[in-house]
Amino acid sequence: MDRNANRKMPMKKIIAPSRIVTTRLILERHQHDDFADCVAMWQDPEVVRLIRDRPFDASETWSRVLRCVGHWEFTGFGYWTIRDREQGTFCGELGFAQTHRAMPPGYADLPEFGCTLARHAWGRRIGTEAGTAALAWMRRHGDADRVVAITDENNAAALAMARSLGFQRRQRMTYDARDFCLMEHALTQPVTEPVPAA
């Protein structure tokens, strides 16, 4: 029997530059030097309170970073770190993942957009600026015609950012025994805010 008979075809690997520079920000793939900043962000109870009931420890964060690095190798897209252009300050992580989580019919296997910001970056439209650039990157280099995002129904800031990026609410779904909002963004939409990239 062919062991590969029931396996899905892998996603087409995207071979494209992945560093993005915007007016205020630099988005780059995770590097070893980012680890301490990632640990600090994921250990902040306020950052994770609508994600899970306890902060991530250093070992869990290390696994997250390795997953981010490996994701680029397997799919050709992934997560970037976000840093301030002027000071180099770490602001968070943002990007796309192939999560293989249980999704409603019609949404499985689509790239899933996500963004987590360090607390000092809240309220500065950093997520919107980085998200606009990331969606433009995926529009140019990806092979999907739409992406999805899910967020806790109580996360007003994340829902507002998603709306500002052009995500449309599709339905409520249950994940980890909580209510989440499933949103969709058509990559055929024009970029709403021009963002220089390099």
Secondary structure, DSSP 8 states (H G I E B T S, - for coil): --TTTT---------S---EE-SSEEEE---GGGHHHHHHHHT-HHHHTTT-SS---HHHHHHHHHHHHHHHHHHS--EEEEEETTT--EEEEEEEE-------TT-TTS-EEEEEE-GGGTTTTHHHHHHHHHHHHHHHH-S-SEEEEEEETT-HHHHHHHHHTT-EEEEEEEETTEEEEEEEEETTS--SS-----
